[in-house]
Amino acid sequence: MAIAPAGELSLAMSSIYALVVAAGRGSRFGGPLPKQYLPLGGATILRHAVAALGEHGRIANVLVAIRPEDRARYDSSVAGLTVMPPIAGGPTRQESVRLGLEALAAYRPHRVLIHDGARPFPDRQLVDRVIDGLGEAVAAIPCLPLRDTIKRADCGTIRETIDRSALWRAQTPQGFHFDVILAAHRAAIGRELTDDAAVAEAAGLTPLIVGGSEDNLKVTTAEDLAAAERLLGARLGDVRVGQGFDVHPFAPGDHLWICGVRVPHGMSLAGHSDADVGLHALTDAVLGAIGAGDIGMHFPPSDPRWRGAASDQFLRHAADLVRARAGAIAAVDVTIICERPKIAPYRAAMVERIAAILGIAPDRVSIKATTTEKLGFTGRAEGMAAQAVATVRLPL
């Protein structure tokens, strides 16, 4: 049997993966859209959760369990994030977790954090407490004490007051030594347990309580979503606006790129990259909102690496800079200025494309088109121009 070098073995034994459960239908929330894909501050609830775990320096990677029919929603939701390919969840949360653990087993993780995709705010300090707790016990569960007086009722009538001193509210992510929780889940097949701590308890384990977070709310109702919006607004109270403008002349060709969409046309646009006038203007707008210069500073036209390059990578880079500052893109608005081609037939596709690149909801993207009434270079059909505005929220 081959033995891994000591360094590799140490790395494997210390690896920590996160498993996010997002295969539920969110029936208690109501509406056709599963709650984990509902918009929250320019992104989805799920994206906030996955990004928080994926950007934590002690977590090696993130795996998400989803419903296969939600794959398009999932891909749009996590666009731009570094995550593992998703796996299909099961009919229950417990089954989804087990399937996720079975999929992670091939990576030989030492520890795993299991998190609900409907909890968008697992902050860094909370995750650290869970991970640190796993140095003391095989299971660590973030909990909050009950502060309200607890009553037991029957048919609308209070029967008794319950002693709350030993009662706690459990949250996620819940942390475990990997082999232990995988064995516990395999042993619990066929049972209906409410969370992974309960699965561990059923296996005879004694989870350690670590401090939870009041901000780590679970979105179950419309009121919860409104509370999450207020919380996010309080966190990202520095509102910035940037604007961008770009121009490209027409050149021989049979298509052009506008806002990330290939548009058949009797001409192309001339430029060092793919000359996507819409994405170039929008990239400058996002960069401007965070005071990060312009597209030419980040992708110089003198650099041969960007010759013919797809412009989506420029816009994605600008969005990554916003996220690196713990910010969020709240909304973008692009106006295409040209006599031709007609933009209307491609507007919906452009909105979807930009939303996917930025990782925000499509209703936060606006695409418009106008002409200059036959005046100027655009009126003479010599080229195209675009204006863009981006609204960004940063922490105070």
SEZA-823966 format. One line per 4 residues: number of its first residue (from 1); their letters; for each residue x, y, z of N, C-alpha, C. Coordinates in steps of 0.2 Angstrom, whole numbers, plus 5000, padded with zeros to 4 digits. Example, Ala and Ser with C-alpha at 12.3 -4.5 7.8 and 13.67 -1.06 7.14 Angstrom:
<pts>
1) AS) 5066/4972/5039/5062/4978/5039/5066/4984/5039 | 5064/4989/5035/5068/4995/5036/5064/5000/5039
</pts>
This chain:
<pts>
1) MAIA) 5004/4994/5000/5000/5000/5000/5004/5006/5000 | 5003/5011/4995/5007/5017/4995/5005/5022/5001 | 5010/5025/5004/5009/5029/5009/5011/5036/5007 | 5006/5041/5008/5007/5048/5006/5013/5051/5010
5) PAGE) 5017/5055/5007/5022/5059/5010/5019/5063/5016 | 5023/5064/5021/5020/5067/5028/5017/5073/5026 | 5019/5078/5022/5016/5084/5021/5009/5083/5018 | 5009/5078/5013/5002/5077/5010/4997/5074/5015
9) LSLA) 5000/5070/5019/4995/5067/5024/4993/5072/5029 | 4997/5076/5031/4995/5082/5035/4990/5086/5032 | 4991/5088/5026/4986/5092/5022/4979/5089/5022 | 4979/5082/5020/4973/5079/5019/4969/5078/5026
13) MSSI) 4973/5077/5031/4970/5076/5038/4967/5083/5041 | 4970/5088/5038/4967/5095/5041/4962/5098/5036 | 4961/5095/5031/4956/5098/5026/4949/5099/5029 | 4946/5104/5027/4939/5106/5029/4935/5108/5023
17) YALV) 4929/5104/5022/4925/5105/5017/4918/5108/5020 | 4915/5112/5016/4908/5114/5018/4903/5111/5013 | 4897/5108/5016/4892/5105/5012/4886/5110/5013 | 4883/5113/5008/4877/5117/5008/4871/5113/5005
21) VAAG) 4866/5113/5009/4860/5110/5007/4855/5115/5004 | 4854/5114/4998/4849/5118/4994/4845/5115/4990 | 4842/5109/4992/4838/5105/4988/4831/5105/4989 | 4829/5109/4994/4822/5110/4997/4818/5114/4992
25) RGSR) 4811/5114/4993/4807/5117/4989/4804/5124/4992 | 4806/5125/4999/4804/5130/5003/4796/5132/5003 | 4792/5126/5004/4785/5127/5003/4782/5131/5008 | 4785/5132/5014/4783/5136/5019/4783/5144/5017
29) FGGP) 4788/5145/5013/4788/5152/5011/4783/5154/5006 | 4781/5149/5002/4776/5151/4997/4779/5153/4990 | 4775/5153/4985/4778/5156/4978/4781/5150/4974 | 4782/5151/4968/4785/5146/4963/4792/5145/4964
33) LPKQ) 4796/5150/4967/4803/5150/4967/4805/5147/4974 | 4810/5142/4974/4812/5140/4980/4816/5146/4984 | 4815/5146/4990/4817/5152/4994/4825/5153/4993 | 4829/5148/4992/4836/5149/4992/4838/5153/4986
37) YLPL) 4833/5153/4981/4835/5157/4975/4832/5164/4975 | 4828/5166/4980/4825/5172/4980/4831/5178/4981 | 4829/5184/4977/4834/5189/4977/4835/5192/4984 | 4841/5194/4986/4843/5197/4992/4849/5201/4991
41) GGAT) 4848/5208/4991/4853/5213/4990/4857/5212/4984 | 4854/5211/4978/4858/5210/4972/4860/5203/4970 | 4859/5199/4975/4861/5192/4973/4856/5187/4976 | 4857/5181/4976/4852/5176/4979/4854/5174/4986
45) ILRH) 4849/5172/4990/4850/5170/4997/4856/5164/4997 | 4855/5160/4992/4860/5154/4991/4867/5157/4990 | 4868/5162/4985/4874/5165/4984/4878/5168/4990 | 4874/5171/4994/4877/5174/5000/4880/5169/5004
49) AVAA) 4876/5163/5005/4878/5158/5010/4884/5154/5007 | 4884/5153/5000/4890/5149/4997/4896/5154/4997 | 4895/5160/4996/4901/5165/4995/4904/5166/5002 | 4900/5166/5007/4903/5167/5014/4907/5161/5016
53) LGEH) 4905/5155/5014/4909/5149/5016/4915/5148/5011 | 4914/5149/5005/4919/5148/5000/4925/5153/5001 | 4923/5159/5003/4929/5164/5004/4932/5164/5011 | 4930/5159/5015/4933/5158/5022/4940/5154/5021
57) GRIA) 4945/5157/5023/4952/5155/5022/4953/5148/5025 | 4949/5145/5029/4950/5139/5032/4946/5133/5029 | 4942/5135/5024/4938/5130/5021/4941/5129/5014 | 4942/5122/5012/4946/5120/5006/4941/5121/5000
61) NVLV) 4935/5119/5001/4930/5120/4995/4923/5119/4998 | 4918/5120/4993/4911/5120/4995/4907/5116/4990 | 4903/5111/4992/4899/5107/4988/4892/5109/4990 | 4888/5109/4985/4881/5111/4986/4876/5106/4983
65) AIRP) 4871/5103/4987/4866/5099/4985/4860/5102/4983 | 4858/5101/4977/4852/5105/4974/4847/5100/4971 | 4842/5102/4969/4837/5098/4965/4839/5099/4957 | 4840/5093/4954/4842/5094/4947/4838/5099/4942
69) EDRA) 4832/5099/4944/4828/5104/4940/4830/5111/4941 | 4833/5112/4946/4835/5119/4948/4842/5121/4945 | 4845/5117/4941/4852/5118/4939/4853/5124/4936 | 4849/5127/4931/4850/5133/4928/4850/5139/4933
73) RYDS) 4845/5138/4938/4845/5143/4943/4851/5143/4948 | 4854/5137/4949/4860/5137/4953/4866/5140/4949 | 4867/5138/4943/4872/5140/4939/4872/5148/4939 | 4867/5151/4938/4866/5158/4938/4868/5161/4945
77) SVAG) 4865/5158/4950/4866/5160/4957/4873/5160/4959 | 4877/5155/4957/4884/5155/4960/4889/5157/4954 | 4887/5160/4949/4892/5162/4943/4897/5166/4946 | 4903/5164/4944/4909/5168/4947/4912/5166/4953
81) LTVM) 4909/5161/4957/4911/5159/4963/4915/5152/4962 | 4920/5151/4966/4924/5144/4965/4921/5139/4969 | 4917/5135/4966/4914/5129/4970/4914/5123/4966 | 4913/5117/4970/4913/5111/4967/4907/5110/4962
85) PPIA) 4907/5106/4957/4901/5104/4954/4895/5102/4959 | 4889/5104/4958/4884/5102/4963/4882/5095/4962 | 4879/5092/4967/4876/5085/4967/4869/5086/4968 | 4865/5080/4965/4858/5080/4966/4856/5078/4973
89) GGPT) 4852/5082/4976/4850/5080/4983/4844/5075/4983 | 4842/5073/4989/4837/5068/4990/4830/5071/4991 | 4825/5067/4992/4818/5070/4994/4818/5073/5001 | 4822/5072/5005/4822/5075/5012/4829/5078/5013
93) RQES) 4829/5083/5018/4836/5086/5019/4841/5081/5022 | 4839/5077/5026/4843/5072/5029/4846/5067/5023 | 4842/5065/5018/4845/5062/5013/4850/5066/5008 | 4848/5072/5008/4852/5077/5004/4859/5077/5007
97) VRLG) 4859/5078/5014/4866/5078/5017/4870/5072/5016 | 4866/5066/5017/4870/5060/5016/4873/5059/5009 | 4869/5061/5004/4872/5060/4998/4878/5065/4997 | 4877/5071/5000/4883/5076/4999/4889/5073/5003
101) LEAL) 4888/5070/5008/4894/5067/5012/4897/5061/5008 | 4893/5057/5005/4895/5052/5001/4899/5054/4995 | 4897/5060/4992/4901/5063/4987/4908/5066/4989 | 4908/5069/4995/4914/5072/4998/4919/5066/5000
105) AAYR) 4917/5060/5001/4921/5055/5004/4927/5054/4999 | 4926/5055/4993/4932/5054/4988/4938/5059/4989 | 4936/5064/4993/4941/5070/4994/4945/5069/5001 | 4942/5064/5004/4945/5062/5011/4946/5068/5016
109) PHRV) 4940/5072/5016/4941/5077/5021/4942/5075/5028 | 4945/5079/5032/4945/5078/5040/4939/5080/5043 | 4937/5086/5041/4931/5089/5045/4926/5092/5039 | 4920/5092/5041/4915/5095/5037/4910/5100/5040
113) LIHD) 4908/5105/5037/4903/5110/5040/4897/5109/5035 | 4891/5108/5039/4885/5107/5035/4881/5113/5036 | 4878/5116/5031/4875/5123/5031/4869/5123/5027 | 4864/5126/5030/4857/5127/5026/4858/5133/5021
117) GARP) 4856/5131/5015/4857/5136/5010/4852/5142/5011 | 4847/5142/5015/4843/5147/5017/4845/5152/5022 | 4851/5150/5025/4855/5155/5030/4860/5159/5026 | 4859/5165/5024/4863/5169/5020/4869/5172/5024
121) FPDR) 4869/5172/5030/4874/5176/5034/4879/5172/5039 | 4882/5167/5037/4886/5163/5041/4893/5167/5042 | 4894/5172/5046/4900/5176/5046/4906/5172/5048 | 4912/5176/5047/4918/5173/5048/4919/5171/5055
125) QLVD) 4917/5175/5060/4919/5173/5067/4915/5167/5069 | 4908/5166/5066/4904/5161/5068/4907/5154/5065 | 4910/5154/5059/4913/5149/5056/4919/5147/5060 | 4923/5152/5062/4929/5150/5066/4927/5147/5072
129) RVID) 4922/5149/5076/4920/5146/5082/4918/5138/5081 | 4915/5137/5076/4913/5130/5074/4919/5126/5073 | 4924/5128/5069/4930/5125/5067/4934/5124/5073 | 4935/5129/5077/4939/5128/5083/4936/5123/5088
133) GLGE) 4929/5123/5088/4926/5118/5092/4927/5111/5091 | 4929/5110/5084/4930/5103/5082/4937/5101/5084 | 4941/5105/5087/4947/5103/5090/4946/5101/5097 | 4940/5102/5100/4938/5099/5107/4933/5093/5107
137) AVAA) 4930/5093/5101/4924/5088/5101/4924/5085/5094 | 4920/5080/5093/4919/5077/5086/4913/5081/5082 | 4909/5085/5086/4904/5088/5083/4903/5095/5087 | 4902/5101/5083/4902/5107/5086/4896/5111/5083
141) IPCL) 4891/5113/5087/4885/5116/5085/4884/5123/5087 | 4883/5128/5083/4882/5135/5085/4875/5135/5087 | 4874/5138/5093/4868/5139/5097/4867/5145/5100 | 4861/5147/5101/4859/5154/5105/4854/5152/5110
145) PLRD) 4855/5155/5116/4851/5153/5122/4844/5156/5120 | 4839/5153/5123/4832/5156/5122/4831/5161/5127 | 4829/5167/5125/4828/5173/5130/4821/5174/5132 | 4816/5172/5127/4809/5173/5129/4807/5168/5134
149) TIKR) 4802/5169/5138/4799/5164/5142/4795/5159/5137 | 4796/5153/5139/4793/5148/5135/4787/5144/5138 | 4781/5144/5134/4775/5141/5136/4773/5135/5133 | 4770/5130/5136/4767/5124/5133/4760/5126/5132
153) ADCG) 4757/5125/5126/4750/5126/5125/4746/5120/5123 | 4740/5120/5124/4736/5115/5121/4729/5118/5119 | 4727/5118/5113/4721/5121/5110/4720/5128/5111 | 4726/5132/5111/4726/5139/5112/4726/5141/5119
157) TIRE) 4727/5137/5123/4727/5138/5130/4734/5136/5134 | 4737/5141/5137/4743/5140/5140/4742/5135/5146 | 4746/5129/5146/4746/5124/5151/4751/5125/5156 | 4757/5127/5154/4763/5127/5159/4768/5131/5156
161) TIDR) 4773/5134/5160/4779/5138/5158/4785/5133/5159 | 4788/5133/5153/4794/5128/5153/4800/5131/5155 | 4804/5128/5159/4811/5130/5161/4816/5131/5155 | 4818/5137/5153/4822/5138/5147/4829/5138/5148
165) SALW) 4831/5137/5154/4838/5138/5156/4843/5133/5152 | 4840/5127/5151/4844/5122/5147/4842/5121/5140 | 4838/5126/5137/4836/5126/5130/4840/5131/5126 | 4841/5128/5120/4845/5132/5115/4842/5132/5108
169) RAQT) 4843/5137/5104/4842/5137/5097/4848/5135/5093 | 4847/5130/5089/4853/5127/5085/4853/5131/5078 | 4859/5132/5076/4860/5135/5069/4864/5131/5065 | 4866/5133/5059/4871/5130/5055/4876/5136/5053
173) PQGF) 4882/5134/5051/4884/5128/5049/4886/5124/5056 | 4884/5117/5055/4886/5113/5061/4892/5109/5058 | 4897/5108/5063/4903/5105/5061/4904/5098/5064 | 4908/5094/5060/4909/5087/5062/4915/5084/5060
177) HFDV) 4918/5080/5063/4923/5075/5060/4920/5071/5055 | 4923/5071/5049/4920/5069/5043/4918/5061/5044 | 4922/5057/5045/4921/5050/5046/4915/5048/5051 | 4915/5052/5056/4910/5051/5061/4903/5053/5059
181) ILAA) 4902/5058/5056/4895/5061/5054/4893/5056/5048 | 4898/5054/5043/4896/5050/5038/4893/5043/5040 | 4897/5040/5045/4894/5034/5048/4887/5035/5052 | 4887/5041/5055/4880/5042/5058/4875/5043/5054
185) HRAA) 4876/5046/5048/4871/5047/5043/4869/5040/5040 | 4874/5036/5038/4872/5030/5035/4868/5025/5040 | 4870/5026/5047/4866/5022/5052/4859/5025/5053 | 4858/5031/5051/4851/5035/5052/4847/5034/5046
189) IGRE) 4848/5031/5040/4844/5030/5035/4837/5027/5037 | 4832/5030/5034/4825/5028/5036/4822/5032/5042 | 4826/5035/5046/4824/5039/5051/4822/5046/5049 | 4818/5050/5053/4817/5057/5051/4819/5061/5057
193) LTDD) 4825/5064/5056/4828/5068/5061/4829/5075/5059 | 4828/5080/5063/4827/5087/5061/4834/5091/5059 | 4840/5089/5061/4846/5092/5059/4851/5087/5060 | 4857/5089/5058/4863/5084/5058/4866/5083/5065
197) AAVA) 4864/5088/5070/4866/5087/5077/4862/5081/5080 | 4855/5081/5077/4851/5075/5080/4853/5069/5077 | 4856/5069/5071/4859/5063/5068/4865/5060/5072 | 4869/5065/5074/4875/5064/5078/4873/5061/5085
201) EAAG) 4868/5064/5088/4865/5062/5095/4862/5055/5094 | 4859/5053/5089/4856/5046/5088/4862/5041/5087 | 4868/5043/5085/4873/5039/5085/4877/5039/5092 | 4875/5042/5097/4878/5042/5103/4883/5047/5104
205) LTPL) 4884/5052/5100/4889/5057/5101/4886/5063/5105 | 4890/5067/5108/4888/5072/5112/4891/5079/5109 | 4887/5082/5105/4890/5088/5101/4891/5094/5106 | 4897/5098/5105/4899/5103/5109/4895/5110/5106
209) IVGG) 4892/5114/5111/4889/5120/5109/4894/5125/5109 | 4894/5129/5103/4898/5135/5102/4893/5141/5101 | 4896/5147/5102/4891/5153/5101/4889/5154/5094 | 4882/5155/5094/4879/5156/5087/4879/5164/5086
213) SEDN) 4875/5166/5081/4875/5173/5079/4868/5175/5078 | 4866/5181/5081/4859/5183/5080/4858/5185/5072 | 4863/5187/5069/4863/5189/5062/4862/5183/5057 | 4863/5177/5060/4863/5171/5056/4856/5168/5055
217) LKVT) 4852/5172/5053/4845/5170/5052/4843/5165/5047 | 4838/5161/5047/4836/5157/5042/4830/5160/5039 | 4830/5160/5032/4824/5163/5029/4819/5158/5027 | 4814/5158/5031/4808/5154/5031/4802/5157/5028
221) TAED) 4801/5163/5030/4795/5167/5028/4797/5174/5025 | 4792/5177/5022/4793/5184/5019/4795/5189/5024 | 4793/5188/5031/4796/5192/5036/4803/5191/5037 | 4805/5185/5037/4812/5183/5037/4817/5187/5032
225) LAAA) 4814/5186/5026/4817/5189/5020/4818/5197/5021 | 4813/5200/5023/4813/5207/5024/4818/5209/5030 | 4818/5205/5035/4823/5206/5040/4831/5205/5037 | 4831/5200/5033/4838/5199/5030/4840/5205/5025
229) ERLL) 4835/5208/5022/4836/5214/5018/4838/5220/5022 | 4835/5221/5028/4837/5226/5033/4844/5225/5035 | 4845/5219/5037/4852/5217/5040/4857/5219/5035 | 4856/5217/5028/4861/5218/5023/4862/5225/5022
233) GARL) 4856/5229/5022/4857/5236/5021/4861/5240/5026 | 4860/5237/5032/4864/5240/5038/4871/5239/5037 | 4873/5233/5034/4880/5231/5034/4883/5234/5028 | 4879/5235/5022/4882/5239/5016/4879/5245/5015
237) GDVR) 4880/5250/5020/4877/5257/5020/4881/5262/5016 | 4887/5260/5013/4890/5265/5009/4888/5264/5002 | 4884/5268/4999/4881/5267/4992/4885/5271/4988 | 4888/5268/4983/4892/5271/4977/4889/5271/4971
241) VGQG) 4890/5276/4966/4888/5275/4959/4894/5277/4955 | 4894/5273/4949/4899/5274/4944/4896/5274/4937 | 4899/5278/4933/4897/5278/4926/4902/5277/4921 | 4900/5274/4915/4905/5272/4910/4903/5274/4903
245) FDVH) 4907/5275/4899/4906/5277/4892/4911/5273/4887 | 4908/5270/4882/4913/5267/4877/4911/5268/4870 | 4915/5268/4865/4914/5269/4858/4918/5264/4854 | 4915/5261/4849/4919/5257/4844/4916/5258/4837
249) PFAP) 4921/5258/4832/4919/5259/4825/4917/5253/4822 | 4913/5253/4817/4911/5247/4813/4917/5245/4809 | 4918/5238/4808/4923/5235/4803/4920/5230/4800 | 4923/5227/4794/4920/5221/4791/4919/5215/4795
253) GDHL) 4914/5212/4794/4912/5206/4798/4905/5204/4797 | 4903/5199/4801/4896/5196/4800/4892/5196/4807 | 4895/5198/4812/4892/5198/4818/4896/5203/4823 | 4892/5205/4828/4896/5209/4834/4893/5206/4840
257) WICG) 4897/5208/4846/4895/5206/4853/4893/5213/4856 | 4887/5212/4859/4884/5217/4863/4881/5214/4870 | 4884/5217/4875/4882/5215/4882/4882/5207/4883 | 4888/5204/4880/4889/5197/4880/4885/5193/4876
261) VRVP) 4881/5196/4871/4877/5192/4867/4879/5193/4859 | 4880/5187/4856/4882/5187/4849/4876/5189/4845 | 4877/5195/4841/4871/5198/4837/4873/5197/4830 | 4870/5193/4825/4871/5193/4818/4870/5200/4815
265) HGMS) 4875/5202/4811/4875/5209/4808/4879/5209/4802 | 4878/5214/4798/4882/5215/4792/4889/5218/4793 | 4890/5220/4799/4897/5222/4801/4899/5220/4808 | 4905/5221/4809/4908/5219/4816/4910/5226/4819
269) LAGH) 4912/5225/4826/4915/5231/4829/4922/5230/4829 | 4926/5236/4828/4933/5235/4828/4936/5237/4836 | 4940/5233/4838/4943/5234/4845/4949/5229/4846 | 4953/5230/4851/4958/5226/4853/4955/5219/4856
273) SDAD) 4950/5219/4860/4946/5213/4862/4941/5211/4857 | 4935/5209/4860/4929/5208/4856/4925/5214/4854 | 4927/5220/4857/4924/5226/4856/4917/5226/4858 | 4915/5223/4864/4909/5223/4866/4908/5230/4870
277) VGLH) 4905/5234/4866/4904/5241/4869/4900/5242/4875 | 4895/5237/4876/4891/5237/4882/4894/5235/4888 | 4898/5229/4887/4902/5227/4893/4907/5231/4895 | 4910/5235/4890/4916/5239/4891/4913/5245/4895
281) ALTD) 4908/5248/4893/4905/5254/4897/4903/5252/4904 | 4900/5246/4905/4898/5243/4911/4904/5242/4916 | 4909/5239/4913/4915/5237/4917/4918/5244/4920 | 4918/5249/4916/4921/5255/4918/4916/5258/4924
285) AVLG) 4910/5257/4923/4905/5260/4928/4906/5256/4935 | 4907/5250/4935/4908/5246/4941/4915/5248/4944 | 4920/5248/4940/4926/5250/4942/4926/5257/4945 | 4922/5262/4942/4922/5269/4944/4918/5269/4951
289) AIGA) 4913/5265/4952/4910/5265/4958/4914/5264/4964 | 4919/5260/4963/4924/5258/4969/4931/5262/4968 | 4931/5266/4964/4937/5270/4963/4943/5266/4961 | 4942/5261/4956/4947/5257/4954/4949/5258/4947
293) GDIG) 4949/5265/4945/4951/5266/4938/4947/5264/4933 | 4950/5263/4927/4946/5261/4921/4948/5254/4918 | 4945/5252/4913/4946/5245/4910/4953/5245/4907 | 4956/5251/4904/4962/5251/4902/4968/5250/4907
297) MHFP) 4967/5252/4913/4972/5251/4918/4972/5244/4920 | 4967/5240/4920/4967/5233/4922/4969/5228/4916 | 4967/5230/4910/4968/5226/4904/4970/5231/4898 | 4977/5232/4898/4979/5237/4894/4979/5235/4886
301) PSDP) 4977/5239/4882/4976/5237/4875/4983/5235/4872 | 4988/5237/4875/4995/5236/4872/4997/5228/4874 | 4993/5225/4878/4995/5218/4881/4992/5213/4876 | 4996/5209/4872/4993/5205/4867/4989/5199/4870
305) RWRG) 4989/5198/4877/4984/5193/4880/4977/5195/4879 | 4975/5201/4878/4968/5203/4878/4966/5204/4870 | 4970/5202/4865/4968/5203/4859/4963/5198/4857 | 4957/5200/4855/4951/5196/4853/4948/5193/4859
309) AASD) 4950/5195/4865/4947/5192/4872/4940/5193/4873 | 4936/5189/4875/4929/5190/4877/4929/5195/4883 | 4924/5199/4882/4924/5205/4887/4921/5203/4894 | 4917/5197/4894/4914/5195/4900/4919/5194/4906
313) QFLR) 4926/5193/4904/4931/5192/4909/4933/5199/4912 | 4932/5204/4908/4933/5211/4911/4928/5213/4916 | 4922/5212/4914/4916/5213/4919/4917/5209/4925 | 4918/5202/4924/4918/5198/4930/4924/5200/4935
317) HAAD) 4930/5202/4932/4935/5205/4936/4933/5211/4940 | 4929/5215/4937/4927/5221/4941/4922/5219/4946 | 4918/5214/4945/4913/5212/4950/4917/5208/4956 | 4922/5205/4954/4927/5202/4959/4930/5207/4964
321) LVRA) 4932/5212/4961/4935/5218/4965/4930/5220/4970 | 4923/5221/4968/4918/5223/4973/4917/5218/4978 | 4917/5212/4977/4916/5206/4982/4922/5206/4986 | 4928/5207/4984/4934/5207/4988/4934/5213/4993
325) RAGA) 4930/5218/4992/4929/5223/4997/4923/5222/5001 | 4920/5215/5001/4914/5213/5005/4908/5217/5003 | 4908/5220/4996/4903/5224/4994/4898/5220/4989 | 4893/5223/4987/4888/5220/4982/4886/5225/4977
329) IAAV) 4885/5222/4971/4882/5226/4965/4875/5226/4966 | 4872/5232/4967/4865/5233/4968/4861/5233/4962 | 4863/5237/4957/4859/5237/4951/4864/5240/4945 | 4863/5239/4939/4866/5241/4933/4861/5243/4928
333) DVTI) 4863/5248/4924/4859/5251/4919/4864/5253/4913 | 4862/5250/4907/4866/5251/4901/4862/5253/4895 | 4864/5259/4892/4861/5261/4886/4865/5261/4880 | 4863/5257/4875/4866/5256/4869/4864/5261/4864
337) ICER) 4869/5265/4861/4867/5270/4856/4869/5268/4849 | 4865/5267/4845/4866/5265/4838/4860/5266/4834 | 4861/5266/4827/4855/5266/4822/4853/5259/4821 | 4858/5255/4821/4857/5248/4819/4863/5244/4822
341) PKIA) 4862/5238/4824/4856/5233/4823/4851/5235/4829 | 4845/5232/4828/4840/5233/4833/4842/5229/4839 | 4841/5232/4845/4843/5229/4851/4837/5225/4854 | 4831/5227/4853/4825/5224/4856/4825/5217/4856
345) PYRA) 4826/5213/4850/4826/5206/4850/4831/5202/4854 | 4836/5206/4857/4841/5203/4860/4841/5205/4868 | 4837/5210/4869/4837/5213/4876/4837/5208/4882 | 4832/5203/4881/4831/5198/4887/4837/5194/4888
349) AMVE) 4840/5192/4882/4846/5188/4883/4852/5192/4886 | 4852/5198/4884/4858/5203/4887/4857/5203/4894 | 4851/5204/4896/4849/5205/4903/4852/5199/4907 | 4850/5193/4905/4851/5187/4908/4859/5186/4908
353) RIAA) 4862/5188/4902/4870/5187/4902/4873/5191/4907 | 4871/5197/4907/4875/5202/4912/4873/5200/4919 | 4867/5198/4921/4865/5195/4927/4870/5189/4929 | 4871/5185/4925/4875/5179/4926/4882/5181/4927
357) ILGI) 4885/5185/4923/4892/5187/4924/4893/5191/4931 | 4888/5195/4933/4889/5199/4939/4886/5195/4945 | 4883/5189/4944/4880/5185/4949/4875/5189/4953 | 4870/5193/4950/4865/5196/4953/4858/5194/4949
361) APDR) 4853/5196/4952/4846/5195/4949/4845/5198/4943 | 4842/5195/4938/4840/5199/4932/4836/5205/4933 | 4832/5206/4938/4828/5212/4939/4832/5218/4941 | 4839/5216/4942/4843/5222/4944/4848/5224/4938
365) VSIK) 4846/5222/4932/4849/5223/4926/4844/5227/4921 | 4846/5233/4919/4842/5236/4914/4846/5237/4907 | 4843/5235/4902/4846/5237/4895/4842/5241/4891 | 4844/5246/4889/4840/5251/4884/4844/5252/4878
369) ATTT) 4840/5255/4873/4844/5257/4867/4841/5263/4864 | 4845/5267/4861/4842/5273/4858/4846/5275/4852 | 4844/5280/4848/4847/5282/4842/4849/5290/4844 | 4853/5293/4839/4855/5300/4839/4851/5304/4834
373) EKLG) 4846/5300/4831/4841/5304/4826/4845/5306/4820 | 4850/5301/4818/4854/5302/4812/4859/5307/4813 | 4861/5309/4819/4866/5314/4820/4872/5311/4822 | 4878/5314/4820/4884/5311/4823/4886/5305/4820
377) FTGR) 4892/5302/4823/4895/5296/4820/4890/5290/4820 | 4886/5290/4826/4882/5284/4827/4876/5285/4822 | 4874/5291/4821/4868/5293/4816/4870/5291/4809 | 4877/5291/4807/4879/5290/4801/4881/5282/4800
381) AEGM) 4879/5278/4806/4881/5271/4806/4888/5270/4805 | 4892/5274/4808/4900/5273/4808/4902/5269/4814 | 4898/5268/4819/4900/5264/4825/4894/5264/4830 | 4896/5262/4836/4891/5261/4841/4894/5264/4848
385) AAQA) 4890/5266/4852/4892/5269/4859/4888/5266/4864 | 4890/5266/4870/4886/5264/4876/4888/5268/4882 | 4883/5269/4886/4883/5272/4892/4881/5267/4898 | 4884/5268/4903/4882/5263/4909/4883/5266/4916
389) VATV) 4878/5264/4920/4878/5266/4927/4878/5260/4931 | 4882/5260/4937/4882/5255/4941/4881/5257/4948 | 4877/5254/4952/4876/5256/4959/4879/5250/4963 | 4883/5252/4968/4887/5247/4972/4886/5249/4979
393) RLPL) 4885/5244/4983/4885/5245/4991/4891/5242/4994 | 4894/5245/4998/4900/5243/5002/4899/5244/5009 | 4903/5240/5013/4902/5241/5021/4905/5248/5023 | 4901/5251/5028/4903/5257/5030/4910/5257/5034
</pts>
